[in-house]
Amino acid sequence: MTRSNLPAIIGEGLAAYRPRERKAVLEYYVDYNWRAACVRAGYANSSNTGYFEGLRKKLEVAIDFVGEHMQASLVLQDERILQELAILAFHNPLDLLTEINGVTEVKKPSELGDLARVISGIKRVYNQKTKEETLEIKLYSKQAALDTLAKVKGMYKEGNSFGPVLNFQVNMVGEDKEGPTEVNISGEIPSPKEKA
């Protein structure tokens, strides 16, 4: 499922409901206020809370259906963002080039595949002195993508310096002519979410 086909999936899932019921379900996800969602959908603003609760129970399956699909869409969107950042962070700029008859040239767009995403701009530059035209390619920042990925993965400690603080101890027990007979390592590497 992609974000672009989410409305179609939700539309099909809610097709059995009346238009006002569908609108109430969708309005609920604006602010998670069921009463306000019903009023925005066109239901009378009644002081009878039982009326709204009854309607909510009737539409509970639809509410859950929409929520699950919206959540799945957000997870896919998060994964997509991380994939895009990884492409920017880990690309090799030399992969954009090819050698033809001893001359280095930029690959054709059809040959670049995912690597085309690292290009932020292409410009032809004509040099008046040499009467030559060159192609200037600007790439997105690898450093910015790496920094963003490191932050998302929790690899920065407070103060924006890189890396978790590793806290472990090495004890060498006994020794012979080849070195220690036993090495004990204790401690732990903090999880990405722990603060240093």
VORO-525250 format. One record per residue: residue number from 1; x, y, z of N, C-alpha, C, O in turn; residue in three letters. Coordinates in nm, 4 decimals. Layout:
BEGIN
NUM,X,Y,Z,X,Y,Z,X,Y,Z,X,Y,Z,ALA .
...
***
This chain:
BEGIN
1,0.0851,-0.1181,0.0000,0.0000,0.0000,0.0000,0.0891,0.1237,0.0000,0.1873,0.1303,0.0740,MET .
2,0.0558,0.2181,-0.0803,0.1270,0.3447,-0.0807,0.0325,0.4537,-0.0352,-0.0891,0.4351,-0.0299,THR .
3,0.0909,0.5682,-0.0026,0.0094,0.6798,0.0438,-0.0878,0.7244,-0.0655,-0.1972,0.7714,-0.0346,ARG .
4,-0.0499,0.7105,-0.1920,-0.1343,0.7571,-0.3010,-0.2591,0.6714,-0.3189,-0.3617,0.7233,-0.3630,SER .
5,-0.2544,0.5416,-0.2861,-0.3737,0.4597,-0.3015,-0.4522,0.4441,-0.1722,-0.5515,0.3715,-0.1692,ASN .
6,-0.4100,0.5105,-0.0661,-0.4795,0.5042,0.0623,-0.6241,0.5520,0.0518,-0.7124,0.4847,0.1049,LEU .
7,-0.6536,0.6664,-0.0147,-0.7936,0.7089,-0.0246,-0.8826,0.6043,-0.0935,-0.9978,0.5862,-0.0540,PRO .
8,-0.8309,0.5360,-0.1949,-0.9102,0.4342,-0.2647,-0.9395,0.3162,-0.1732,-1.0513,0.2645,-0.1709,ALA .
9,-0.8382,0.2738,-0.0975,-0.8565,0.1611,-0.0052,-0.9588,0.1971,0.1024,-1.0483,0.1182,0.1328,ILE .
10,-0.9449,0.3159,0.1595,-1.0384,0.3594,0.2632,-1.1780,0.3766,0.2038,-1.2772,0.3390,0.2662,ILE .
11,-1.1856,0.4330,0.0841,-1.3149,0.4498,0.0178,-1.3865,0.3169,-0.0015,-1.5072,0.3077,0.0214,GLY .
12,-1.3135,0.2141,-0.0432,-1.3725,0.0811,-0.0611,-1.4155,0.0220,0.0723,-1.5211,-0.0405,0.0822,GLU .
13,-1.3336,0.0420,0.1746,-1.3641,-0.0124,0.3073,-1.4852,0.0527,0.3714,-1.5526,-0.0097,0.4535,GLY .
14,-1.5138,0.1759,0.3358,-1.6264,0.2485,0.3944,-1.7475,0.2540,0.3014,-1.8461,0.3205,0.3331,LEU .
15,-1.7417,0.1861,0.1887,-1.8481,0.1954,0.0878,-1.9846,0.1528,0.1409,-2.0866,0.2037,0.0943,ALA .
16,-1.9890,0.0613,0.2367,-2.1168,0.0106,0.2872,-2.1855,0.1097,0.3822,-2.3019,0.0910,0.4176,ALA .
17,-2.1153,0.2124,0.4224,-2.1709,0.3080,0.5190,-2.2355,0.4261,0.4468,-2.2055,0.4543,0.3308,TYR .
18,-2.3243,0.4938,0.5180,-2.3892,0.6138,0.4641,-2.2866,0.7263,0.4532,-2.1869,0.7256,0.5255,ARG .
19,-2.3095,0.8238,0.3634,-2.2123,0.9333,0.3462,-2.1793,1.0072,0.4762,-2.0631,1.0389,0.5017,PRO .
20,-2.2805,1.0344,0.5579,-2.2563,1.1074,0.6824,-2.1754,1.0227,0.7811,-2.0937,1.0760,0.8563,ARG .
21,-2.1979,0.8915,0.7809,-2.1208,0.8016,0.8675,-1.9752,0.7979,0.8220,-1.8830,0.8032,0.9035,GLU .
22,-1.9561,0.7888,0.6903,-1.8184,0.7889,0.6366,-1.7459,0.9175,0.6765,-1.6301,0.9150,0.7183,ARG .
23,-1.8168,1.0302,0.6624,-1.7555,1.1595,0.6949,-1.7196,1.1662,0.8429,-1.6139,1.2184,0.8784,LYS .
24,-1.8065,1.1138,0.9299,-1.7788,1.1143,1.0743,-1.6532,1.0329,1.1059,-1.5698,1.0734,1.1868,ALA .
25,-1.6418,0.9178,1.0405,-1.5242,0.8322,1.0633,-1.3969,0.9055,1.0216,-1.2983,0.9057,1.0953,VAL .
26,-1.3989,0.9672,0.9045,-1.2800,1.0381,0.8561,-1.2516,1.1635,0.9389,-1.1356,1.1956,0.9649,LEU .
27,-1.3556,1.2333,0.9800,-1.3383,1.3538,1.0624,-1.2789,1.3202,1.1988,-1.2099,1.4022,1.2593,GLU .
28,-1.3058,1.2002,1.2461,-1.2518,1.1591,1.3766,-1.0991,1.1671,1.3786,-1.0400,1.2007,1.4813,TYR .
29,-1.0360,1.1369,1.2669,-0.8895,1.1360,1.2617,-0.8294,1.2750,1.2451,-0.7074,1.2886,1.2357,TYR .
30,-0.9125,1.3777,1.2412,-0.8613,1.5152,1.2384,-0.8109,1.5542,1.3776,-0.7012,1.6081,1.3919,VAL .
31,-0.8926,1.5262,1.4806,-0.8540,1.5661,1.6171,-0.8849,1.4596,1.7224,-0.8697,1.4845,1.8420,ASP .
32,-0.9279,1.3420,1.6789,-0.9608,1.2300,1.7679,-1.0684,1.2661,1.8699,-1.0688,1.2137,1.9813,TYR .
33,-1.1582,1.3542,1.8325,-1.2702,1.3940,1.9170,-1.3968,1.3446,1.8472,-1.4403,1.4025,1.7477,ASN .
34,-1.4559,1.2365,1.9005,-1.5682,1.1727,1.8329,-1.6891,1.2649,1.8234,-1.7514,1.2738,1.7176,TRP .
35,-1.7226,1.3324,1.9302,-1.8390,1.4218,1.9306,-1.8218,1.5318,1.8248,-1.9129,1.5574,1.7461,ARG .
36,-1.7050,1.5962,1.8236,-1.6791,1.7032,1.7265,-1.6799,1.6482,1.5839,-1.7257,1.7159,1.4919,ALA .
37,-1.6305,1.5284,1.5653,-1.6301,1.4666,1.4320,-1.7722,1.4455,1.3822,-1.8021,1.4697,1.2653,ALA .
38,-1.8588,1.4005,1.4705,-1.9994,1.3788,1.4317,-2.0668,1.5102,1.3946,-2.1411,1.5169,1.2967,CYS .
39,-2.0411,1.6134,1.4718,-2.1006,1.7442,1.4428,-2.0488,1.7963,1.3095,-2.1267,1.8478,1.2292,VAL .
40,-1.9190,1.7839,1.2845,-1.8625,1.8283,1.1568,-1.9188,1.7486,1.0399,-1.9281,1.7987,0.9278,ARG .
41,-1.9564,1.6233,1.0674,-2.0127,1.5384,0.9622,-2.1601,1.5685,0.9364,-2.2180,1.5174,0.8405,ALA .
42,-2.2210,1.6513,1.0215,-2.3599,1.6904,0.9967,-2.4598,1.6358,1.0959,-2.5797,1.6600,1.0814,GLY .
43,-2.4144,1.5627,1.1966,-2.5058,1.5156,1.2999,-2.5390,1.6316,1.3942,-2.4579,1.7220,1.4143,TYR .
44,-2.6578,1.6275,1.4505,-2.7006,1.7340,1.5423,-2.6145,1.7321,1.6676,-2.5776,1.6256,1.7170,ALA .
45,-2.5826,1.8505,1.7187,-2.5016,1.8614,1.8398,-2.5915,1.8407,1.9606,-2.6411,1.9363,2.0202,ASN .
46,-2.6112,1.7165,1.9950,-2.7012,1.6789,2.1030,-2.6254,1.6726,2.2344,-2.5062,1.6416,2.2370,SER .
47,-2.6953,1.7023,2.3439,-2.6333,1.6884,2.4762,-2.6415,1.5439,2.5228,-2.5880,1.5100,2.6284,SER .
48,-2.7069,1.4593,2.4464,-2.7231,1.3191,2.4787,-2.5962,1.2431,2.4381,-2.5786,1.2083,2.3213,ASN .
49,-2.5091,1.2182,2.5345,-2.3829,1.1498,2.5036,-2.4060,1.0063,2.4598,-2.3245,0.9504,2.3864,THR .
50,-2.5150,0.9460,2.5034,-2.5474,0.8100,2.4633,-2.5675,0.7992,2.3131,-2.5351,0.6972,2.2522,GLY .
51,-2.6211,0.9048,2.2539,-2.6434,0.9085,2.1091,-2.5096,0.8950,2.0358,-2.4967,0.8149,1.9432,TYR .
52,-2.4110,0.9734,2.0778,-2.2800,0.9700,2.0118,-2.2079,0.8380,2.0388,-2.1410,0.7840,1.9507,PHE .
53,-2.2219,0.7861,2.1618,-2.1567,0.6590,2.1939,-2.2180,0.5440,2.1149,-2.1469,0.4541,2.0701,GLU .
54,-2.3498,0.5468,2.0977,-2.4169,0.4442,2.0174,-2.3694,0.4471,1.8734,-2.3456,0.3432,1.8119,GLY .
55,-2.3560,0.5687,1.8205,-2.3073,0.5849,1.6845,-2.1625,0.5369,1.6729,-2.1237,0.4750,1.5738,LEU .
56,-2.0849,0.5663,1.7747,-1.9450,0.5229,1.7744,-1.9361,0.3709,1.7746,-1.8553,0.3134,1.7017,ARG .
57,-2.0184,0.3055,1.8563,-2.0167,0.1587,1.8604,-2.0573,0.1007,1.7256,-2.0008,0.0012,1.6802,LYS .
58,-2.1557,0.1635,1.6621,-2.2027,0.1178,1.5315,-2.0904,0.1285,1.4277,-2.0790,0.0438,1.3391,LYS .
59,-2.0080,0.2327,1.4391,-1.9030,0.2594,1.3396,-1.7635,0.2155,1.3855,-1.6638,0.2480,1.3211,LEU .
60,-1.7569,0.1422,1.4958,-1.6274,0.1035,1.5523,-1.5403,0.0262,1.4536,-1.4196,0.0492,1.4462,GLU .
61,-1.6007,-0.0648,1.3782,-1.5243,-0.1429,1.2795,-1.4652,-0.0498,1.1737,-1.3497,-0.0650,1.1341,VAL .
62,-1.5453,0.0464,1.1284,-1.4975,0.1412,1.0275,-1.3863,0.2292,1.0829,-1.2878,0.2559,1.0141,ALA .
63,-1.4018,0.2743,1.2072,-1.2993,0.3590,1.2714,-1.1682,0.2822,1.2808,-1.0621,0.3359,1.2488,ILE .
64,-1.1750,0.1565,1.3246,-1.0539,0.0739,1.3364,-0.9913,0.0478,1.1997,-0.8691,0.0512,1.1852,ASP .
65,-1.0749,0.0220,1.1000,-1.0272,-0.0035,0.9641,-0.9456,0.1151,0.9119,-0.8346,0.0979,0.8615,PHE .
66,-1.0018,0.2346,0.9244,-0.9329,0.3551,0.8765,-0.8040,0.3768,0.9559,-0.7000,0.4072,0.8974,VAL .
67,-0.8098,0.3618,1.0870,-0.6913,0.3816,1.1705,-0.5779,0.2877,1.1354,-0.4624,0.3293,1.1269,GLY .
68,-0.6109,0.1599,1.1147,-0.5077,0.0615,1.0803,-0.4421,0.0946,0.9461,-0.3203,0.0844,0.9316,GLU .
69,-0.5233,0.1341,0.8489,-0.4679,0.1657,0.7171,-0.3867,0.2954,0.7192,-0.2860,0.3075,0.6494,HIS .
70,-0.4307,0.3907,0.7987,-0.3526,0.5146,0.8098,-0.2191,0.4868,0.8780,-0.1162,0.5401,0.8366,MET .
71,-0.2200,0.4044,0.9817,-0.0962,0.3698,1.0520,-0.0010,0.2947,0.9603,0.1185,0.3240,0.9575,GLN .
72,-0.0530,0.1979,0.8851,0.0311,0.1225,0.7915,0.0921,0.2159,0.6879,0.2079,0.1998,0.6492,ALA .
73,0.0147,0.3124,0.6437,0.0646,0.4091,0.5455,0.1776,0.4924,0.6037,0.2760,0.5204,0.5353,SER .
74,0.1639,0.5323,0.7303,0.2698,0.6119,0.7940,0.3968,0.5305,0.8121,0.5067,0.5831,0.7945,LEU .
75,0.3837,0.4031,0.8469,0.5007,0.3167,0.8618,0.5722,0.3043,0.7284,0.6948,0.3137,0.7220,VAL .
76,0.4951,0.2830,0.6205,0.5567,0.2738,0.4886,0.6249,0.4046,0.4508,0.7316,0.4048,0.3893,LEU .
77,0.5626,0.5152,0.4879,0.6215,0.6453,0.4567,0.7533,0.6623,0.5330,0.8505,0.7129,0.4769,GLN .
78,0.7577,0.6206,0.6601,0.8812,0.6276,0.7379,0.9910,0.5434,0.6739,1.1055,0.5872,0.6628,ASP .
79,0.9550,0.4220,0.6319,1.0531,0.3341,0.5680,1.1043,0.3963,0.4391,1.2236,0.3894,0.4096,GLU .
80,1.0156,0.4562,0.3633,1.0540,0.5192,0.2365,1.1524,0.6341,0.2607,1.2504,0.6489,0.1876,ARG .
81,1.1260,0.7146,0.3631,1.2157,0.8263,0.3958,1.3541,0.7735,0.4327,1.4551,0.8284,0.3884,ILE .
82,1.3596,0.6677,0.5132,1.4889,0.6104,0.5512,1.5620,0.5529,0.4298,1.6841,0.5648,0.4198,LEU .
83,1.4883,0.4907,0.3379,1.5501,0.4385,0.2159,1.6093,0.5512,0.1320,1.7202,0.5393,0.0798,GLN .
84,1.5348,0.6602,0.1194,1.5843,0.7749,0.0421,1.7096,0.8329,0.1082,1.8071,0.8634,0.0395,GLU .
85,1.7078,0.8483,0.2396,1.8251,0.8998,0.3106,1.9444,0.8072,0.2924,2.0572,0.8534,0.2748,LEU .
86,1.9199,0.6763,0.2965,2.0293,0.5801,0.2790,2.0909,0.5919,0.1398,2.2128,0.5833,0.1252,ALA .
87,2.0086,0.6114,0.0387,2.0616,0.6288,-0.0976,2.1507,0.7519,-0.1032,2.2593,0.7475,-0.1610,ILE .
88,2.1050,0.8624,-0.0430,2.1843,0.9858,-0.0435,2.3119,0.9703,0.0388,2.4178,1.0200,0.0004,LEU .
89,2.3012,0.9014,0.1515,2.4150,0.8910,0.2431,2.5229,0.7961,0.1934,2.6411,0.8217,0.2159,ALA .
90,2.4866,0.6890,0.1275,2.5826,0.5832,0.0970,2.6164,0.5689,-0.0510,2.6806,0.4716,-0.0905,PHE .
91,2.5743,0.6637,-0.1325,2.6069,0.6527,-0.2752,2.7553,0.6810,-0.2992,2.8209,0.7498,-0.2210,HIS .
92,2.8055,0.6264,-0.4084,2.9419,0.6541,-0.4511,2.9317,0.7460,-0.5732,2.8820,0.7029,-0.6772,ASN .
93,2.9772,0.8711,-0.5636,2.9651,0.9636,-0.6763,3.0283,0.9119,-0.8055,2.9865,0.9498,-0.9149,PRO .
94,3.1280,0.8262,-0.7927,3.1931,0.7723,-0.9136,3.0996,0.6806,-0.9920,3.1212,0.6565,-1.1108,LEU .
95,2.9962,0.6298,-0.9260,2.9001,0.5442,-0.9956,2.8160,0.6221,-1.0966,2.7462,0.5619,-1.1782,ASP .
96,2.8218,0.7548,-1.0920,2.7502,0.8379,-1.1892,2.8237,0.8448,-1.3220,2.7671,0.8858,-1.4233,LEU .
97,2.9502,0.8043,-1.3210,3.0358,0.8216,-1.4382,3.0595,0.6901,-1.5113,3.0476,0.5818,-1.4541,LEU .
98,3.0929,0.7024,-1.6377,3.1305,0.5878,-1.7187,3.2434,0.6320,-1.8125,3.2593,0.7510,-1.8400,THR .
99,3.3188,0.5381,-1.8597,3.4279,0.5714,-1.9515,3.3942,0.5173,-2.0896,3.3694,0.3980,-2.1072,GLU .
100,3.3938,0.6076,-2.1869,3.3650,0.5691,-2.3254,3.4823,0.6146,-2.4116,3.5108,0.7340,-2.4204,ILE .
101,3.5499,0.5194,-2.4750,3.6654,0.5477,-2.5606,3.7694,0.6345,-2.4888,3.8230,0.7288,-2.5470,ASN .
102,3.7970,0.6025,-2.3642,3.8982,0.6750,-2.2879,3.8529,0.8103,-2.2342,3.9323,0.8825,-2.1739,GLY .
103,3.7269,0.8452,-2.2553,3.6747,0.9741,-2.2071,3.5724,0.9455,-2.0973,3.4814,0.8645,-2.1154,VAL .
104,3.5883,1.0128,-1.9833,3.4939,0.9964,-1.8732,3.3710,1.0828,-1.8983,3.3817,1.2030,-1.9225,THR .
105,3.2542,1.0193,-1.8922,3.1283,1.0894,-1.9151,3.0275,1.0494,-1.8089,3.0441,0.9501,-1.7380,GLU .
106,2.9243,1.1285,-1.8005,2.8151,1.0979,-1.7082,2.7275,0.9920,-1.7726,2.6994,0.9974,-1.8923,VAL .
107,2.6844,0.8949,-1.6917,2.5966,0.7899,-1.7428,2.4636,0.8485,-1.7879,2.4237,0.9560,-1.7432,LYS .
108,2.3963,0.7780,-1.8756,2.2628,0.8171,-1.9199,2.1667,0.8006,-1.8021,2.1852,0.7114,-1.7193,LYS .
109,2.0643,0.8859,-1.7939,1.9679,0.8734,-1.6842,1.9082,0.7327,-1.6720,1.8825,0.6859,-1.5610,PRO .
110,1.8862,0.6655,-1.7850,1.8289,0.5307,-1.7810,1.9244,0.4286,-1.7182,1.8811,0.3219,-1.6747,SER .
111,2.0532,0.4609,-1.7136,2.1531,0.3699,-1.6561,2.1755,0.3939,-1.5067,2.2391,0.3126,-1.4396,GLU .
112,2.1236,0.5047,-1.4548,2.1514,0.5418,-1.3162,2.0635,0.4696,-1.2143,2.1087,0.4436,-1.1028,LEU .
113,1.9412,0.4373,-1.2492,1.8504,0.3714,-1.1544,1.8272,0.4602,-1.0320,1.8014,0.5798,-1.0456,GLY .
114,1.8365,0.4010,-0.9121,1.8153,0.4754,-0.7869,1.9176,0.5869,-0.7680,1.8913,0.6848,-0.6983,ASP .
115,2.0320,0.5720,-0.8291,2.1386,0.6710,-0.8138,2.0987,0.8073,-0.8693,2.1558,0.9089,-0.8299,LEU .
116,2.0021,0.8107,-0.9596,1.9559,0.9392,-1.0150,1.8999,1.0292,-0.9054,1.8963,1.1511,-0.9223,ALA .
117,1.8564,0.9719,-0.7943,1.7979,1.0494,-0.6846,1.8986,1.1370,-0.6116,1.8594,1.2304,-0.5417,ARG .
118,2.0264,1.1089,-0.6265,2.1272,1.1878,-0.5554,2.1576,1.3191,-0.6279,2.2255,1.4060,-0.5732,VAL .
119,2.1083,1.3334,-0.7495,2.1352,1.4536,-0.8293,2.0332,1.5617,-0.7940,1.9124,1.5408,-0.8053,ILE .
120,2.0834,1.6775,-0.7511,1.9923,1.7877,-0.7179,1.9827,1.8883,-0.8320,1.8909,1.9702,-0.8347,SER .
121,2.0752,1.8830,-0.9248,2.0690,1.9751,-1.0379,2.1722,1.9436,-1.1442,2.2801,1.8921,-1.1147,GLY .
122,2.1380,1.9750,-1.2683,2.2291,1.9567,-1.3817,2.2265,2.0855,-1.4627,2.1207,2.1416,-1.4913,ILE .
123,2.3453,2.1303,-1.4985,2.3533,2.2556,-1.5743,2.4632,2.2425,-1.6795,2.5707,2.1891,-1.6521,LYS .
124,2.4351,2.2919,-1.7998,2.5371,2.2978,-1.9051,2.6095,2.4310,-1.8922,2.5468,2.5365,-1.8821,ARG .
125,2.7408,2.4248,-1.8927,2.8223,2.5456,-1.8795,2.9109,2.5581,-2.0041,2.9835,2.4657,-2.0406,VAL .
126,2.9023,2.6760,-2.0683,2.9825,2.6999,-2.1883,3.0980,2.7921,-2.1521,3.0773,2.9016,-2.0997,TYR .
127,3.2207,2.7468,-2.1806,3.3396,2.8250,-2.1524,3.3763,2.9046,-2.2783,3.4087,2.8459,-2.3815,ASN .
128,3.3713,3.0378,-2.2697,3.3991,3.1250,-2.3845,3.5433,3.1096,-2.4332,3.5691,3.1110,-2.5535,GLN .
129,3.6372,3.0949,-2.3390,3.7779,3.0877,-2.3766,3.8103,2.9590,-2.4520,3.8731,2.9621,-2.5578,LYS .
130,3.7669,2.8467,-2.3967,3.8013,2.7177,-2.4573,3.7008,2.6729,-2.5618,3.7250,2.5766,-2.6346,THR .
131,3.5889,2.7419,-2.5693,3.4809,2.7080,-2.6623,3.4297,2.5665,-2.6393,3.3897,2.4969,-2.7327,LYS .
132,3.4319,2.5252,-2.5110,3.3847,2.3915,-2.4770,3.2632,2.4012,-2.3853,3.2488,2.4946,-2.3064,GLU .
133,3.1777,2.3028,-2.3985,3.0614,2.2947,-2.3128,3.0830,2.1800,-2.2140,3.1231,2.0703,-2.2530,GLU .
134,3.0568,2.2057,-2.0889,3.0698,2.1013,-1.9872,2.9368,2.0853,-1.9143,2.8511,2.1737,-1.9160,THR .
135,2.9233,1.9734,-1.8526,2.8031,1.9440,-1.7765,2.8382,1.9545,-1.6287,2.9293,1.8869,-1.5811,LEU .
136,2.7666,2.0384,-1.5572,2.7904,2.0554,-1.4142,2.6785,1.9837,-1.3395,2.5607,2.0139,-1.3586,GLU .
137,2.7154,1.8905,-1.2563,2.6165,1.8123,-1.1812,2.6317,1.8446,-1.0336,2.7408,1.8355,-0.9773,ILE .
138,2.5206,1.8824,-0.9719,2.5199,1.9119,-0.8286,2.4499,1.7966,-0.7579,2.3417,1.7543,-0.7987,LYS .
139,2.5120,1.7461,-0.6517,2.4570,1.6336,-0.5765,2.4044,1.6812,-0.4414,2.4517,1.7806,-0.3863,LEU .
140,2.3059,1.6086,-0.3894,2.2601,1.6365,-0.2536,2.3725,1.6034,-0.1565,2.4593,1.5219,-0.1878,TYR .
141,2.3719,1.6643,-0.0416,2.4789,1.6493,0.0559,2.4781,1.5116,0.1221,2.3815,1.4732,0.1880,SER .
142,2.5878,1.4383,0.1030,2.6046,1.3104,0.1716,2.6131,1.3331,0.3220,2.5564,1.2568,0.4002,LYS .
143,2.6843,1.4387,0.3622,2.7035,1.4656,0.5044,2.5707,1.4931,0.5748,2.5464,1.4433,0.6847,GLN .
144,2.4853,1.5725,0.5109,2.3548,1.6024,0.5715,2.2720,1.4748,0.5841,2.2051,1.4539,0.6853,ALA .
145,2.2764,1.3892,0.4815,2.2014,1.2639,0.4872,2.2570,1.1716,0.5951,2.1804,1.1083,0.6677,ALA .
146,2.3896,1.1633,0.6063,2.4511,1.0811,0.7110,2.4159,1.1330,0.8499,2.3837,1.0551,0.9396,LEU .
147,2.4221,1.2651,0.8673,2.3861,1.3243,0.9967,2.2414,1.2937,1.0333,2.2114,1.2579,1.1472,ASP .
148,2.1528,1.3081,0.9363,2.0111,1.2820,0.9621,1.9891,1.1357,0.9986,1.9163,1.1060,1.0934,THR .
149,2.0509,1.0444,0.9250,2.0382,0.9016,0.9573,2.0940,0.8710,1.0952,2.0344,0.7945,1.1709,LEU .
150,2.2080,0.9302,1.1283,2.2677,0.9066,1.2601,2.1755,0.9559,1.3712,2.1638,0.8912,1.4753,ALA .
151,2.1104,1.0694,1.3499,2.0169,1.1213,1.4499,1.8961,1.0312,1.4632,1.8524,1.0022,1.5746,LYS .
152,1.8409,0.9861,1.3505,1.7244,0.8985,1.3532,1.7578,0.7682,1.4248,1.6749,0.7148,1.4985,VAL .
153,1.8770,0.7175,1.4039,1.9188,0.5914,1.4651,1.9680,0.6094,1.6091,2.0070,0.5118,1.6732,LYS .
154,1.9665,0.7332,1.6607,2.0058,0.7573,1.7988,2.1549,0.7511,1.8226,2.1983,0.7177,1.9328,GLY .
155,2.2336,0.7821,1.7225,2.3782,0.7731,1.7350,2.4425,0.9017,1.7847,2.5644,0.9071,1.8008,MET .
156,2.3638,1.0041,1.8090,2.4165,1.1282,1.8637,2.3861,1.1337,2.0113,2.2769,1.0968,2.0544,TYR .
157,2.4822,1.1797,2.0890,2.4538,1.2017,2.2301,2.4239,1.3499,2.2490,2.4371,1.4289,2.1555,LYS .
158,2.3843,1.3865,2.3678,2.3476,1.5253,2.3947,2.4619,1.6196,2.3603,2.5785,1.5876,2.3834,GLU .
159,2.4289,1.7349,2.3057,2.5305,1.8300,2.2629,2.5691,1.8111,2.1179,2.6599,1.8779,2.0684,GLY .
160,2.5007,1.7201,2.0489,2.5216,1.6940,1.9062,2.6588,1.6384,1.8712,2.7008,1.6489,1.7559,ASN .
161,2.7302,1.5793,1.9673,2.8543,1.5136,1.9300,2.8221,1.3692,1.8955,2.7276,1.3112,1.9491,SER .
162,2.8986,1.3133,1.8085,2.8665,1.1827,1.7518,2.8987,1.0705,1.8482,2.9967,1.0765,1.9225,PHE .
163,2.8167,0.9702,1.8463,2.8464,0.8432,1.9085,2.7959,0.8255,2.0490,2.7971,0.9192,2.1288,GLY .
164,2.7515,0.7052,2.0793,2.7152,0.6737,2.2167,2.8414,0.6553,2.2996,2.9476,0.6240,2.2459,PRO .
165,2.8301,0.6741,2.4264,2.9434,0.6510,2.5147,2.9456,0.5021,2.5464,2.8495,0.4471,2.6002,VAL .
166,3.0556,0.4386,2.5127,3.0684,0.2965,2.5408,3.1305,0.2826,2.6780,3.2339,0.3428,2.7071,LEU .
167,3.0669,0.2029,2.7621,3.1130,0.1914,2.8993,3.1342,0.0438,2.9309,3.0400,-0.0269,2.9667,ASN .
168,3.2590,-0.0023,2.9174,3.2858,-0.1379,2.9580,3.4273,-0.1479,3.0115,3.5106,-0.0597,2.9904,PHE .
169,3.4524,-0.2581,3.0817,3.5768,-0.2748,3.1531,3.6435,-0.4043,3.1086,3.5768,-0.5059,3.0891,GLN .
170,3.7749,-0.3998,3.0927,3.8504,-0.5181,3.0520,3.9384,-0.5602,3.1697,4.0185,-0.4808,3.2189,VAL .
171,3.9239,-0.6838,3.2144,4.0065,-0.7385,3.3225,4.0870,-0.8552,3.2680,4.0314,-0.9475,3.2085,ASN .
172,4.2176,-0.8510,3.2885,4.3035,-0.9600,3.2451,4.3418,-1.0415,3.3668,4.3966,-0.9895,3.4640,MET .
173,4.3121,-1.1706,3.3598,4.3358,-1.2591,3.4737,4.4489,-1.3548,3.4367,4.4437,-1.4223,3.3339,VAL .
174,4.5504,-1.3595,3.5218,4.6614,-1.4502,3.4989,4.7429,-1.4091,3.3774,4.6940,-1.3343,3.2928,GLY .
175,4.8660,-1.4566,3.3675,4.9496,-1.4220,3.2544,5.0575,-1.5270,3.2373,5.1156,-1.5747,3.3348,GLU .
176,5.0834,-1.5624,3.1132,5.1975,-1.6476,3.0827,5.2793,-1.5780,2.9749,5.2545,-1.4607,2.9472,ASP .
177,5.3757,-1.6454,2.9129,5.4631,-1.5776,2.8175,5.3917,-1.5317,2.6910,5.4437,-1.4468,2.6185,LYS .
178,5.2741,-1.5858,2.6633,5.1982,-1.5432,2.5467,5.0985,-1.4321,2.5770,5.0303,-1.3840,2.4864,GLU .
179,5.0892,-1.3910,2.7023,4.9955,-1.2850,2.7394,4.8956,-1.3337,2.8423,4.9184,-1.4350,2.9084,GLY .
180,4.7839,-1.2613,2.8562,4.6865,-1.2992,2.9597,4.6236,-1.4356,2.9290,4.5991,-1.4698,2.8133,PRO .
181,4.5984,-1.5120,3.0349,4.5366,-1.6433,3.0168,4.3847,-1.6330,3.0062,4.3197,-1.7222,2.9516,THR .
182,4.3282,-1.5240,3.0585,4.1840,-1.5060,3.0515,4.1532,-1.3567,3.0457,4.2116,-1.2777,3.1199,GLU .
183,4.0634,-1.3194,2.9593,4.0222,-1.1797,2.9493,3.8718,-1.1741,2.9729,3.7941,-1.2391,2.9030,VAL .
184,3.8324,-1.0957,3.0722,3.6905,-1.0762,3.0996,3.6511,-0.9354,3.0587,3.7123,-0.8374,3.1013,ASN .
185,3.5496,-0.9267,2.9769,3.4982,-0.7961,2.9356,3.3574,-0.7832,2.9912,3.2710,-0.8674,2.9666,ILE .
186,3.3361,-0.6769,3.0661,3.2021,-0.6552,3.1208,3.1565,-0.5143,3.0883,3.2378,-0.4255,3.0625,SER .
187,3.0287,-0.4954,3.0898,2.9713,-0.3650,3.0594,2.8690,-0.3800,2.9498,2.8288,-0.4906,2.9138,GLY .
188,2.8276,-0.2666,2.8975,2.7252,-0.2728,2.7944,2.7393,-0.1572,2.6971,2.7931,-0.0514,2.7298,GLU .
189,2.6910,-0.1799,2.5801,2.6824,-0.0754,2.4810,2.5396,-0.0215,2.4882,2.4449,-0.0986,2.4730,ILE .
190,2.5221,0.1068,2.5108,2.3857,0.1587,2.5250,2.3064,0.1417,2.3967,2.3605,0.1476,2.2863,PRO .
191,2.1751,0.1201,2.4146,2.0891,0.1112,2.2974,2.0810,0.2482,2.2344,2.1083,0.3481,2.3009,SER .
192,2.0438,0.2557,2.1060,2.0395,0.3860,2.0370,1.9500,0.4891,2.1051,1.9725,0.6091,2.0897,PRO .
193,1.8508,0.4455,2.1788,1.7568,0.5391,2.2408,1.8075,0.5936,2.3748,1.7581,0.6958,2.4225,LYS .
194,1.9064,0.5256,2.4361,1.9565,0.5715,2.5652,2.0385,0.6969,2.5496,2.1115,0.7125,2.4517,GLU .
195,2.0269,0.7862,2.6455,2.1096,0.9062,2.6484,2.2453,0.8716,2.7064,2.2558,0.7904,2.7983,LYS .
196,2.3475,0.9327,2.6531,2.4826,0.9075,2.7032,2.5034,0.9783,2.8342,2.6113,0.9694,2.8928,ALA .
***
